[in-house]
Amino acid sequence: MKEYSKSCHVILTSHSNQAFKESTPVKWGANEASERGPVIATISTKENRNAIGSHSGSYTVYRALSIAAGTFPQDHIPDLTNTSPTVTITPKKAWCDAKKIISLDPWGASIDDVFSEDLKQGINIQPSIAITQAHLTLPEIYDAVDKGRLKPDGEILKENKDVFVTKVAIEPVWYLPGIAKRFGIEEGELRKILFQETGGMFPELVTRPDLKILLPPIGSTTAYIFGDINDLADESKKLTCRVHDECNGSDVFGSDICTCRPYLMHGIEEAVKTAQEGGVGLIVYFRKEGRALGEVTKLLVYNARKRQKGGDSAATYFERTECVAGIQDARFQEFMPDVLHWFGIKKIDHLVSMSDMKYNAIVKSGINVLNRVSIPKNLVPDDAQVEIEAKKAAGYYTGDEDALSDEDLDNVKGRRLE
């Protein structure tokens, strides 16, 4: 055991000697991309690295397994020919604001352009944002057309009922000083806790204070734009937006215990409608399964709720989650508005969300929200009524609280969400 501890100590302290003179400095929030500098997290050229972690988020582990199995070349440098965005998003003022954007790289989709000289020198810089276009085939949209709520226009909604969209994939790129400031803690404390709670996955968090960027091994974010991507920043255009946290069981497989897929599809329908009326629609999909607690935890809570005496109830909805996970909800929404600022959004006409946490985070970040759109009652599955009533009583969203008994309200309010 002593020998193991000693070897770990050597590994940790050795990282302090890996500050190469070739490392490119990063000046987060600089006015120009060339002044800001590229984010380099590729393993193939360690001497140029200026970020902790590596590209591809949670998929880095799969890459490591492929390398270990001998099926993936460890020194591979991507050939990015013809991979540039299918539409160009013009730089926005927020891209140069170290307070507005701290969880993604604003220049991550345009490295071929803004860092072309670095690439010519052989520095392995990789995109952290990709933009393409596609068609969505959704049964709910087909139903909306069949029932006359939507009509094909040939551009946004095709004659075959498919929806034309611009898709943006965004990997997380964290500027640690900004992350710490937004949480109101010291950067050193943030680094220490990230290091400890990931089992020491990134020793540089505590041995390389000069490295200010972290590419965490977490899921990415995807945005779907209905209409012109640059109209998102045009305040004269109406914008309908839904920010949606992942729920695999409902979103993909249609589980009826929650309202996630129905609300997501309602958001898409409203986004399509707004785009057809000359505005623009936006759906942002965040990988935060089970309130960022994970799918295993979520299913354990489902079991606990269903098996308790008296059956599932709104009064104990959040209590069962807290018993299993230690917290009711781990989805801090402080980072969520960053992607909205990346698009240059200053105003949302219709926010398709009932969550006060999301609304408050967006408004606090400086974006004006004119109207909030609740999920229509007819879209709430029978088994999801408990979720709606529990969230209502717990203050998760603002709404009437007359659907629960006084006793239930008192029980839930005693566990009110922060």
C-alpha positions in Angstrom: 0.0 0.0 0.0 2.9 2.4 0.8 4.5 1.6 -2.5 1.3 2.3 -4.4 0.8 5.7 -2.6 4.3 6.7 -3.4 3.9 5.9 -7.1 0.7 7.9 -7.2 2.5 10.8 -5.6 5.1 10.7 -8.3 2.5 10.7 -11.1 0.8 13.7 -9.6 3.8 15.9 -9.0 5.3 15.0 -12.4 2.6 17.0 -14.1 4.0 20.2 -12.8 7.0 19.7 -15.2 4.9 19.4 -18.3 4.6 23.2 -18.9 6.0 23.4 -22.4 7.2 26.7 -23.9 5.4 25.7 -27.1 2.0 25.8 -25.3 -0.3 28.5 -26.8 -1.7 30.9 -24.2 -5.4 31.3 -24.0 -6.9 34.8 -23.3 -10.6 34.0 -22.7 -12.9 36.8 -23.8 -10.4 38.5 -26.1 -11.8 40.6 -28.9 -10.3 38.5 -31.7 -9.9 34.8 -32.2 -6.2 35.3 -32.9 -5.8 37.1 -29.6 -7.8 34.5 -27.7 -5.8 31.6 -29.1 -6.9 28.1 -30.0 -8.0 25.5 -27.5 -5.7 22.5 -27.9 -6.5 19.4 -26.0 -5.2 16.8 -28.4 -3.0 14.0 -27.0 -0.9 13.6 -30.2 1.1 16.8 -29.7 1.5 17.1 -26.0 3.9 20.0 -26.2 1.1 22.3 -27.7 -1.6 21.3 -25.2 -3.1 24.2 -23.3 -6.3 22.5 -21.9 -7.1 19.7 -19.4 -8.9 16.7 -20.8 -9.4 15.9 -24.4 -11.9 16.4 -27.2 -15.1 14.3 -27.7 -16.4 14.6 -24.1 -17.7 11.3 -22.7 -16.6 9.5 -25.9 -12.9 9.9 -24.9 -13.2 6.6 -22.9 -14.4 4.7 -26.0 -11.5 6.2 -28.0 -9.1 5.0 -25.3 -10.6 1.5 -25.4 -10.2 1.4 -29.2 -6.6 2.5 -28.8 -6.0 -0.1 -26.2 -7.5 -2.8 -28.4 -5.2 -1.7 -31.2 -8.0 -0.7 -33.6 -7.5 3.1 -33.4 -4.2 4.9 -34.2 -3.1 6.9 -31.2 -1.5 9.6 -33.3 -4.4 10.2 -35.6 -4.9 13.7 -36.9 -8.4 14.3 -38.4 -8.7 15.2 -42.1 -11.2 18.0 -41.9 -11.7 18.5 -45.6 -15.3 19.5 -46.4 -16.4 19.3 -42.8 -16.9 23.1 -42.4 -20.4 24.3 -41.4 -23.1 24.2 -44.1 -24.2 27.6 -42.9 -22.1 30.4 -41.4 -23.0 31.9 -38.1 -21.6 35.4 -37.8 -19.5 36.2 -34.7 -21.6 37.8 -31.9 -20.7 40.3 -29.2 -21.0 37.7 -26.5 -18.2 35.6 -28.1 -15.8 38.2 -26.7 -17.4 38.4 -23.2 -15.7 36.2 -20.6 -18.8 36.6 -18.4 -21.5 35.6 -21.0 -19.9 32.4 -22.3 -17.8 30.1 -20.1 -18.9 26.6 -21.0 -18.2 26.3 -24.7 -15.6 27.6 -27.2 -17.3 30.4 -29.3 -14.7 29.8 -32.1 -15.1 26.0 -32.0 -16.9 25.8 -35.3 -14.6 28.0 -37.3 -11.0 26.8 -36.5 -10.2 26.3 -40.3 -10.7 30.0 -40.8 -9.6 31.8 -37.6 -6.7 29.4 -36.7 -5.6 28.6 -40.2 -2.0 29.7 -39.6 -1.7 27.4 -36.5 -3.0 24.5 -38.5 -0.5 25.1 -41.3 2.2 24.8 -38.6 1.0 21.3 -37.9 -0.7 22.1 -34.6 -3.5 19.6 -34.0 -6.5 21.9 -33.3 -9.9 20.2 -33.4 -13.4 21.6 -33.8 -15.6 21.5 -30.7 -18.7 22.7 -32.6 -20.1 21.3 -35.9 -23.0 22.7 -38.0 -25.0 20.8 -40.6 -28.5 20.6 -42.0 -31.0 17.8 -42.2 -34.6 16.7 -42.2 -36.6 15.5 -39.2 -39.2 12.8 -39.6 -41.5 13.0 -36.5 -44.8 11.2 -36.1 -46.1 14.1 -33.9 -45.5 16.6 -36.7 -47.2 14.2 -39.2 -50.2 14.2 -36.8 -50.1 18.0 -36.5 -50.3 18.2 -40.3 -53.1 15.6 -40.6 -55.2 17.5 -38.0 -54.6 20.8 -39.6 -52.5 22.5 -36.9 -49.6 22.8 -39.3 -49.5 23.1 -43.1 -46.5 22.3 -45.4 -44.9 25.4 -46.8 -42.2 23.6 -48.9 -39.3 25.2 -47.0 -39.6 24.7 -43.3 -42.2 21.9 -43.5 -41.9 19.9 -46.6 -44.8 18.4 -48.6 -43.9 15.0 -47.3 -44.3 16.4 -43.7 -40.6 16.3 -42.9 -39.1 19.3 -41.2 -36.0 21.1 -42.5 -33.5 22.1 -39.8 -30.0 23.4 -39.1 -28.3 21.2 -36.5 -25.5 22.3 -34.2 -23.5 19.9 -32.0 -21.5 21.5 -29.2 -18.9 19.9 -27.0 -18.4 21.3 -23.5 -15.3 23.6 -23.1 -15.1 25.0 -19.6 -13.2 28.2 -18.7 -12.5 27.3 -15.1 -12.1 30.9 -13.7 -15.5 31.8 -15.3 -17.1 28.6 -14.0 -15.9 29.3 -10.5 -17.1 32.9 -10.6 -20.6 31.9 -11.8 -20.9 29.5 -8.9 -19.5 32.1 -6.5 -16.6 30.0 -5.3 -12.8 30.2 -5.5 -11.2 28.6 -8.6 -8.9 26.5 -6.4 -11.8 25.1 -4.5 -13.6 24.2 -7.8 -10.5 22.5 -9.1 -10.0 20.5 -5.9 -13.6 19.2 -5.8 -13.6 18.4 -9.6 -10.3 16.4 -9.0 -11.6 14.6 -5.9 -15.1 13.7 -7.1 -13.8 12.3 -10.4 -11.5 10.0 -8.6 -8.4 12.0 -9.6 -9.2 11.6 -13.3 -7.4 14.9 -14.2 -4.4 15.6 -12.0 -3.7 18.8 -13.9 -6.7 20.3 -12.1 -4.5 20.5 -9.0 -1.0 20.5 -10.4 -1.3 22.8 -13.4 -3.0 26.1 -12.3 -1.7 27.7 -15.5 -4.1 25.6 -17.6 -7.5 27.4 -17.4 -9.5 25.3 -19.8 -11.1 21.9 -19.0 -12.8 19.6 -21.6 -14.9 17.5 -19.2 -15.9 14.0 -20.1 -19.6 14.7 -20.2 -22.4 14.7 -22.8 -22.6 17.3 -25.5 -25.4 19.8 -26.4 -27.3 19.8 -29.7 -29.3 22.7 -31.1 -32.0 22.5 -33.8 -32.8 25.7 -35.6 -36.0 26.2 -37.6 -35.4 29.0 -40.0 -32.3 31.2 -40.5 -29.6 30.6 -37.9 -28.6 34.3 -37.9 -32.2 35.4 -37.3 -31.8 34.1 -33.7 -29.9 37.3 -33.0 -32.4 39.6 -34.8 -34.7 41.1 -32.2 -37.2 42.1 -34.8 -37.8 38.4 -35.5 -40.1 36.4 -33.2 -38.3 33.5 -31.5 -39.8 30.4 -30.0 -37.4 28.4 -27.9 -37.4 25.3 -25.8 -34.4 24.2 -23.7 -34.8 20.5 -23.0 -32.9 18.2 -20.7 -32.4 14.7 -21.9 -34.9 11.9 -20.9 -34.0 8.8 -22.9 -36.9 6.8 -21.7 -39.5 9.3 -22.8 -37.7 11.2 -25.6 -36.7 8.0 -27.5 -38.9 5.2 -26.3 -42.0 7.0 -25.3 -42.3 6.1 -21.6 -45.4 7.6 -20.1 -44.2 8.3 -16.6 -43.1 11.8 -17.5 -44.0 14.7 -19.9 -40.6 14.9 -21.6 -41.3 13.7 -25.1 -44.8 15.3 -25.3 -43.3 18.7 -24.2 -40.3 18.4 -26.5 -42.6 17.6 -29.5 -44.9 20.5 -28.6 -41.8 22.8 -28.5 -40.9 21.6 -32.0 -44.4 22.1 -33.3 -44.4 25.7 -31.9 -40.9 26.3 -33.3 -42.0 25.2 -36.8 -45.1 27.4 -36.6 -43.0 30.5 -35.6 -40.6 29.9 -38.4 -43.4 29.5 -40.9 -44.7 32.9 -39.7 -41.4 34.6 -40.6 -39.7 34.1 -37.2 -37.3 31.5 -36.0 -37.5 28.4 -33.8 -34.9 26.9 -31.5 -34.7 23.6 -29.6 -31.6 23.1 -27.4 -31.1 19.6 -26.2 -28.8 19.1 -23.1 -27.4 15.7 -22.1 -28.5 15.7 -18.5 -30.3 12.4 -18.0 -32.4 12.0 -14.9 -32.0 15.6 -13.7 -28.3 15.1 -14.2 -28.4 12.1 -11.7 -28.2 9.4 -14.4 -30.6 6.8 -15.7 -29.8 4.2 -13.1 -30.7 6.6 -10.3 -33.9 7.6 -12.2 -35.1 4.0 -12.5 -34.3 3.3 -8.9 -36.4 6.2 -7.9 -39.3 5.0 -10.2 -39.3 1.7 -8.3 -39.2 3.4 -4.9 -42.1 5.7 -5.8 -44.3 2.9 -7.2 -43.6 0.5 -4.3 -44.1 2.9 -1.3 -47.2 2.5 0.9 -50.2 4.1 -0.8 -48.5 4.1 -4.2 -47.0 6.9 -6.2 -47.9 10.4 -4.9 -47.0 14.0 -5.5 -46.4 14.5 -1.8 -43.4 12.2 -1.8 -42.2 12.6 -5.5 -39.1 14.5 -4.7 -38.5 12.9 -1.3 -37.9 9.5 -3.0 -35.3 11.1 -5.3 -33.5 12.7 -2.5 -33.4 9.5 -0.5 -31.7 7.7 -3.4 -29.5 10.4 -4.8 -29.0 12.8 -1.9 -30.4 15.7 -3.8 -33.7 16.5 -5.6 -32.2 17.9 -8.8 -28.5 18.2 -9.9 -29.3 20.2 -13.0 -27.6 23.5 -12.3 -28.9 25.7 -15.1 -26.1 28.3 -14.7 -24.3 27.2 -17.8 -27.5 26.7 -19.9 -27.8 30.3 -21.3 -24.3 30.2 -22.8 -25.5 28.5 -26.0 -28.2 31.1 -26.3 -25.6 33.9 -26.0 -23.5 32.1 -28.6 -26.4 32.5 -31.0 -26.6 36.1 -30.1 -30.1 35.8 -28.5 -31.2 38.8 -26.5 -35.0 38.2 -26.5 -37.2 35.1 -26.5 -40.8 35.7 -27.5 -42.1 32.3 -26.4 -40.1 30.1 -24.0 -41.6 26.6 -24.1 -40.8 25.7 -20.5 -42.5 25.6 -17.2 -39.2 25.4 -15.2 -38.5 28.4 -13.0 -34.9 27.3 -12.8 -34.5 27.6 -16.5 -36.4 30.8 -16.8 -34.5 32.5 -13.9 -31.1 31.5 -15.4 -32.0 32.9 -18.8 -33.4 36.2 -17.5 -30.5 36.6 -15.0 -28.0 36.2 -17.9 -29.6 39.2 -19.6 -32.0 37.7 -22.1 -35.6 39.0 -22.0 -38.4 36.5 -22.0 -41.8 37.8 -23.1 -44.0 34.7 -22.7 -43.8 31.3 -21.1 -45.6 28.4 -22.8 -46.9 25.6 -20.5 -47.5 22.1 -21.8 -51.1 21.6 -22.9 -53.0 19.5 -20.4 -54.1 17.1 -23.1 -50.5 16.1 -23.8 -49.8 15.0 -20.2 -49.9 11.2 -20.0 -52.0 9.8 -17.2 -49.0 8.3 -15.4 -47.3 11.7 -15.5 -50.0 13.6 -13.6 -48.0 12.9 -10.4 -45.0 14.6 -11.8 -46.9 17.7 -12.9 -48.6 18.1 -9.5 -45.5 17.5 -7.5 -43.5 20.1 -9.5 -46.3 22.6 -9.2 -46.5 22.2 -5.4 -42.8 22.1 -5.0 -42.3 25.5 -6.7 -40.6 23.9 -9.7 -42.7 26.2 -11.8 -45.2 28.9 -11.2 -48.9 27.7 -11.4 -52.1 27.1 -9.7 -51.8 24.7 -6.7 -55.4 23.7 -6.3 -55.0 20.2 -7.6 -53.5 18.8 -4.4 -55.0 18.4 -1.0 -53.8 20.8 1.7 -51.9 18.0 3.4 -50.1 17.1 0.2 -49.2 20.7 -0.5 -47.8 21.1 3.0 -45.7 17.9 2.6 -44.3 18.9 -0.7 -43.7 22.6 0.1 -41.7 21.4 3.1 -39.2 19.9 0.5 -39.5 22.9 -1.9 -36.8 23.0 -4.6 -34.2 25.8 -4.2 
